[in-house]
Amino acid sequence: MKKSKLTFGLAFTLLPLLAVACSPTVVADDKNIVSFTGANGDKVEIPVDEIYANYKVDSDGVERFWNALVEVVVRNEMDKPENAATKSLCESLARNRVEGSKEQAQSNAEANGTSYDEEFENILNSNSCEDEDELFDLYTYQEMTNELEDDFFSTERLSEILADQDGGYLVTEVPYHVRHILVNVTASIPENLNIATTPFTSQEITAGEANKLSNVVAALARGNQTFGQVAYQYSDDASGDTSSRNNYGDVGIMGRSTSFVNEFKLGLYTYDLIYNSGRDSDLVAETLRIESEVKTDFSAIDGLDSIGTIPYGAFMELGEVANIQTSDDGRPVNNNVTLYYPRNILFNKYLNKHNVSIITPNDVVVDETATTTVVENFVGEVNPEYEALPRFKEIQGLGNQKALCDEKGNVILVVRAGSGYEGIHFMVVERNYFDGDGTGDMATLQEYYTTAIPGEELYPTTSTGADKATFVNFIQGNNTTYNTRAETVRNAIMDYNPYITDDMYLDLFNEQNLKIHDTELSEMIFEFLKVREDDQTYTSNETFSDSWDTYMKLLTLQQELRRVDENGKPVRLVSETCAVLFRTNPDSPAFEQGGLCYYAQ
């Protein structure tokens, strides 16, 4: 918790008065602005000084006064005899951090060709400190607040914050526990292509990427591996030990304020909004605080008022043609323009979409006889062989249509995402907020996001004493694994409201009998706290609304560029018929001028 120089200036002005509390009697004049109980139990009164008047001028002044009072009560709390060991620990940690800052200054000096003194001064300035002593004091104060937070926000208290129906974590963030498999795709646009191209219709992938997409879906459908095992084998989200691949596809907790790409987060919300497994879509929209205009916009965009579909056969075909770059008799087709490689035609038709889709047990349907016009089939036809694969299950919310699911029956959603997270995401929701509290031995939502670990008294158990399945033990491991995942939950709860610690400080005010005797200033402080939290809520809602607006504009543009004409022929997409003819019949009239697959040089 970094403090400005002015805040520390006020805090240091107040702190010497704490020493007065060590004497049996405290003497103060009759114009005290603040009083509280000192560390040894005596009353401390702080008289009005010219400096305090400045804090009533504007909200910045009130905030600085609030921060200063917080610092005073934190330090006062740590001066209590029973906290001596904790204070000593904080000072020890602070000394280590100061030494770390010195080492960083030396390293920076060597790297930048500057002096140690110059680099250490930069560190001091970045922390608004004059010298090493102030830096040590700042670090000590930060460690003190960390210790108090750890103690205050216990498992019991965090559970209360989770369940609070008036602004608690669950009702505010509507958390989903999600997993995914990411297959990176280059998705570049062929150079020097003299036809109208767009990122939605004219991107290309490598043979390796085509094969991986096919292999991932085949592995998911065969059913001899779990979703997590397929993720561990194939996912490209693999940077670091905590990557989702190394955690068997586990992405963690996603809430309204989580900064996932729109296609991922809003794509999952879209599935619940439109096809929500029998849930009330109006309730879903209300709970997620999705504006009614969004639902209207979906209906207005042709084809997006229903969930997208991708035939399983398209993935199988993608694997079959991944390496094909010439016709069967070895000739380049259409001047060897890569856009016409079969893998790229299939990718653009079925996968180059930013709206969420399911995978159906369908085979692709292609008119191999077309030469000038074609009615493109995007849905395909049910293939009994595919339908019999173990992981295709009926989905109630989809009119009992079969879709590819994970081993637990969770539907696998597919979406194309770009802008920094380039690739195809295969996503499942491990625990949906709208699943509610379940029945039997299923953990309630409050239990599912516990911060206790197995073996602890507060960890939820079944009627027979077995551990319930929660986020913490979702990945089986030892206490180190469980503590790491419990910390993930704790951080999610602590971060959803940046001012959640205000309650802790107000409790300290009460415990120390802190009184602000200037009524106007006291009212200003509590109004400031309320307005600050209201502003945060407003900003969060505006950001969420803007994300939907951006996403809907993207989907609107996508649908326009991927549209078919009045005869069913794609305006910009290369027909899948061309993928077949590319290999089998490069002499087809479809490749001649005016033909379905003609490339104008």
N, C-alpha and C positions, 0 to 999 in steps of 0.2 A: 504494500500500500504506500505508494510514493506520496510524499508531502511537499507542498510548495515551501519556498523559503519563508513566506509570510506565516504560513501555518506553524512551521517550526518556531518562528519568532514568537508567536503568541504562546505556543506550548512551553517554550523555555521561559517565558515571562511568568507563566502560571506555576511551573514546576517548583521553583524555589520555595513557593508558599507551602508546598507539601512538607518541607522540612520543619515549618512552624508547628505542624501537628505533632512533632516529637516532644514539644513542651506540654506541660499539664494544662495550660490555659492558652486559648487562642483569642487574641485581641483584634478586633476589626472595627472599622468605623460604621456609621449607620447607613451607608450607601453601598451595600454589597450587591454585586451583580450575580455572583455564583457562590454556592456553598455546597459542601459535600463532606462525607465522612472519610477521614484519612486512613492510611494503611493500618495505623495503630488504634483506630476506633474513635479518635477525637474529631471534632467538627472543624472543618477548614472553611474559612470565608474569604472570598476574593473581592476586594473593593473595586469600585468603578475607577477606571483610568481612561485617559483620553483615547487610548488605543481601541477600547471596546466600542466607542461611539461610531467608529469607522465601519464596524461590521453590520450596522443597521442601514447602510446606504443602499445596498443592492443585493441581489441574490448571491453574487460571488462572495460578498462579504459575509453573508449569513452562512454560506457553505464553508468558508474558511473558519468561521467561529465554531461551527459544528465539528469540523475535523479536529480543531484544537481541543475541544472538550473531550472528544473521543480519545485523543492521545493521552490526555490527563488521566482519564479513568482507567485506561489500559495500563499505564505505568503505575498508577496508584494500586491497581489490583495486583500487579506483580511485586509490589513492595510489601505485600502482606507476608508475615512470617511463614505461613503455610505454603507459600509459593516460592520460597527461597531457592529450592533445588531447581525448579522450573526456570526461574530467572537466570540462575547460573548456567543452565543448559543453553538458554537463548544467547547469553553473552559469549559462550564458547562457540556456538554456531556462527555468531556474528564475526568473531575474530577470524574464524576459518574463511568466511566470505571476504573479509578485508584482505587476507593473505591471497585469496584467489584473485581479487581485483588487482593486487600488486603484480601477481604473475601474469595476468592478462595485459597489464600495462607494459611489462617487459617484453612480452611476446609481440604486442602491437608495435612497439618501438623497433624491434628487429625486423618485422615485416614491412614497416612503412619507412624505415630509414630515419626515424625521429628519435627523440630522447625519451627516456623513461619518465622524467618529470613532466614532459609535455603530455604524454599519453595518460599518466595518472591524473593530471589536471582535467583532462577530457572526461575521465570516469567520474571525478568529483562533480564536474559541471553537469553531467548527465543526470546526476542524483541530487542536484541542487544543494551540494555540500561545499563548505569552505575548506575543510581540511580532513585529515584522516580520522580525527576524533569524532567529527560530525558524521562521517560515513559509518564508523563503528556504531554510533548511537542510532543512526537510521536503520542499519541492519538489525540491531538489537530490537528495536521497536517492531520491525516487520516480523521477526521471529516470535516476539511476544504475541502479536495478533494472530499468527498462525497457530500457536499453542492454545490460545483462548478459543479460536474457532474449532479446533479439533475436539476440545473438551465440550464446547457448547453444542455443536452439531453432532450429537450422539446418534446412534442407530435409532433410538426411540424418537428423538426429535425429527430426524430426517423422515421417518415413517409418518409422522404427523404432517409434515410439509407435503409429502406425497399425496396424502389422502384429503387434505384440506379442500373442501368444495368451493371455497371463496379465494381463488387465486393460487391454489396449490399446484404442485408440479404436474400431476396427472391431467387435471382439467385445463391447464394452461398450455402445456407442450404436446399433449396427446401422443405419447411416445409409441413408436414402433420398434421392435427388435428385428433387424433386417440382416440378410445375408446376400451375397452376390458372387457371381463369377464374371470377371471382366476379360474379354478378348480384345486386345488392342488391334485397331486397324489403321493403316496409313491413310486411307480414304483421301487420296490426292486426286486432283482433276487433271486428266491427260493434257499435255501441252500441245499447242499448235493445232487444236481441233476446231475446224472451221464450221461448226454447227453450234446452235444455242445450247449452252451447258449451264448447269446449276449444281451446287453442292448436294441438292436433294435428288438428283437424277443421274449425275454423270461422274461419280467417283469410282476409283479403282482400288482394289486390294491385292495383296500378294498371294501367291499360291500357298505359302505357308499359313497365312491368315485364313484363307478359305478352308484349308484342311482342318485347322484347329476348330473353327466354327462347327464344321461337320462332326468332328470327333467329340466335341463337348456335348452336343445334343444327342448323339448316338449313345454316349456313355450315360447320360441322364435317363434316357428312355429304356435302356436295357435292364436297369434295375439291380445290377449286381454291385453297384457302388452307391454310397449315399451322396447327397448333394455336396456335403463337406469334403468327401474324398475326391470328387470330381474337381472341386474348387482347388484343393491342395495339389492336384496333378496338373491342372491346366491354367488356372487364373493368372492373368498378367498383373494383378494388383499385388505386387510382391516385393515392394521396397521396405526392407527392414524386418526385424523379428516380429514386430507387431502388425505386419501387413495382414490384410484379410485372407490372403492365400495361406499364410502360415497359421491362421486361426480358422482354417477350414471354411473360408468364405464369410466368416462373421465380420460384419461391418460395425456392429455395435448398436447404439440407441440413436434413433432418428426422431427428432421432434420438429415442431413448427419453426423453430429458430435455427435448426441445424443447417449449416451451409453446404448442403449437397447440391449437385447440379440439378437444374429444374427437371430434366427428363427423368432423373432417378426419383427425387423426392415427390415432385408433383405428379409424376407418372404413377407412383404407388397410390397417391391420394385419388388420382383419376379412376383407378380400378375400383376403389371403395365408393367413389362418388357415382359411378355409372353402373357397375356390376359389383354389388357389395354382398354377395352370398346371402341374399334374402333380407339384408338390413334395410332400414328406411333411409333412402338416399338424402332426404331432406334433413334427417337427423345427423347424418354424416357431414353434410355441408355446414349445419349449424355448429356441430361440435368442433370441426376443423376451422370454423369461421371463414368459410369460403363464400364469397359474395354471390348473390343470386345471378348476377350478370355472367359469372363464369359458366354456370350450368346452361344458361341461355346461349352463350357463345359456342359451347360444345355442340348444341343442337343446330346452330346456324352454320357450322363448318361441316360440309358434306362428308359423311362417313365417320365422323368423330363422336356421334351420339351413341355409338356402339363400340365395343372393344375391338382392337385390331386383331387379325389372325395371320399366322404364318404356317403354311403347310410343312409338316415334318419332312415330306418328300423334297422340299426345296433345300433343306440342309443336306440330305443325302445326295442330291444332285450336285450340290456345291462341292462336295468331296470328290465326286466322280470326275468333274471337269476342272478341278483346281489347277492342273498343270497344262491344260490344253491351250496352245497358242497358235496352232495351225490347223488346217483341215485334216481329215483322216488320211488324205494322200500327200500331206506335207506342204501344202501351199498356204502362203499368208492370205488372209481374207480382208477385204476392205482396206488395202494398203497397210495392213498390219497395225491398224489403229487399236490401241489397247482397250478402249471403251467397249469394243465388240468381243473381247474375250468372254467366253461363256460365264466365267466366275464373276466378272464385273456386271454383266447383264443381270444375273441372278441376285447379286448383292444389292444392286440399285432397286430392283423390283420388290424384293421381299424384306430386306433388312435396313435399307437406308431411310428409315422412318423414325421420327422423334416422338411419336405417340406410342403408348404402351400396347403390346400385343401378347396374345397367348399363342402357344404352338399346338396345332390341331393334328390329329392322326390322318391327315389328308395327303394325297399325292398331287403333284403338279399336273395341270392339264394344259397341253400346248397344241396349237393348230399348226402342224408341220407342213401343211399344204399352202398356207397363206403366202401371197407374193406382194400384194399392194396394200391390202387392208386386213385388219384383224381385230376381233373383240377379245381383249386381254382378260384372262381368267386369273384373279388374284387369290381366290379362295381354294381352288382345287376340289378334289372329290375324295370321300372317305376311302381309305385303303384298309381292308379288314386285317391285313398283316400288321400294319402299323397300329391299328386300333387294339390289337391283342397284346401289344407290348405292355409290360407290367406297370409302367409309370403313367399311362394315360388313364385318367379318372374322370368320372362325370362331375361337373361343377354345377351345383344347384343354381347359383346366381346367374349362370350362363345358359339357363334353360336346359340344364342337364346335358349340355354339350360336353364332349370329352376334351380335356386339355392336358398337356404334360405337367406333371406335378412332382414334387420331391417325395422322399420315402415316407413323409408324414401326411401326405395328401395336400400340402400347401401348393397352390398353383404357382407355376414358374412364369414370371412376366419378363418380356423381352423389350428392350428399348435401345435405340441408338443415341448416344450422347457425344457431344463434341465440346469445343471451346475449352481445351485444357484437360479434358478427361476423355480423350478420343477412344471410342470403342463401342462394342456391343455388350450390354449388361444383361445378365440372366439373374433375376431377382426373386427372392422369396421373403415373405414376412413370417418370422418365427413366432412372434407374439404380437398380435394386432390389438390396439387399444379397444377396438369394437368387439373383440371376443369377450370382453367383460370379465367377470370373476369366475366363469366356468363352474363346473360341478365336481363333486367328489374330491379326489386328491389333487385336482388341478389348482395351482397357486392362484390366488387372487392377484389383481394388478398390483395392489399394494405389496403383497408378498413377493411377486415376481421381481420387483425392483428393490428388493431388500439390499441393505449394505452390510448385513451380517454374513458370515461365511459358515459353511457346514461345520457342525460341531459346537458352534456358539449357541448359547441359550436362546437367543432371539431369532435364530435361523428357522424358517417355517418347515414344519414336518407334517406328515400325514397322520391319520388316526392310529396307524400302527407304529408310528415313530420314525418312519423312513423320511429321508430328506426329500422335500418337494423340488420339482424342476424349476429353477429360476434362472435369471440372467447370469448370476454369479457362478453356478455350477453347470452352465450350458456346455462349456468345454471342460471335460473332466481333467483333473490335474491334482496338484498338491496345494497346500495353503498359499504358496507364493502366487500360483495362478488365480486362486479364488480371491486373494487380497487385491490383486491387480484389477480384476473385474469388478470387485466391490468398490474400488476407488473410481472406476469408470462411472458407476452409478452415482457415487457421491459427487463427483465433479459435474455430472449432468444436472443434478439437483441444485448444487451450489451456483452453477453458471446461468441457470435459466432466468434468474432475477439478479442483476448485478448489485442490487442493494439489499440482498437477503441478510447481510450482516447487521443491518440497522437494528433489527430486533435484538441481537446480542448486545449491542451497545446500549440500547434503551434498558435492557435488563440490568446492565452494569450501573446505569444511572440510578435505577431504583434501589439496587443493592447498596449503593454508596450514598443514598439519600441526596443525590445531586439535585439542587434547585437552581433555577434561573429566575432571579428575583425581578428582573426587568420583564414585565408581562408582555410588552410589545415584542421584545426580542424573542421570548419564549414562543409566542404565537407564530412569529416569522419562521422560526426553526422548524416547527412541526408542519407548517404550511409548505415550507421548502421540501421537506421529506416526502410529503404527499404529492406535490407537483412533480418532483423528480421521478417518482415511480410511475405516475400517470403518463409523463412524457415518454418514459421507456416503453410502456405498454402501447402508446400511440405509435411510436416509431417502429416497434416490432410489427404491429398490424399493417402499417403502411408498407414496410419492406416485404411482408408476405403478399400483400395485394399487388405490389409492383412485380413480384416474381410471377404471379399468375398472369398479369398483363403481358409481360415479356414472353412467357411460354405460349400464351394463346396467339400472339402475333406470329411467333415462329411456326405454330401449327397451321395457322391460316395461310401463311406463305407457302408452306410445304404442300398443303392440299391443292393450292392453285397451280403450283409448278408440276405436281404429279397427276393432274387431272387427265381424264380421257375425253375425247371429243364426242359428238352426238352419235357417232357410230361405234363407240367403245374402244377406239384406238388411242393409246397414250400420246399426248401432245409432245412430250419431251423424253419420256423413258424409251429406251431401246427395247423393242418387243422381245419376249422370251423365245419367240419363234426363231429369231436371229441367232440365238445361242445354239439351237439345234442345227440350223442350216449352216452355221459357221463351220461346223465339223463335218457334217454328212453331205452337204450339197452346196459347195461354194460357187457352183455355176447356176444356182437358182436365179430366176428373174427377180427375186426379192432383192438381190444385190445390184441390179442394174438401175440406171437413172430412173427415178420415179417409183422405184420399188420400196418395199417395206423397210429394207435394211441398207438402202443406198447411202453411202458416205460421200458428201460433196467435198472434193479436194479444193 
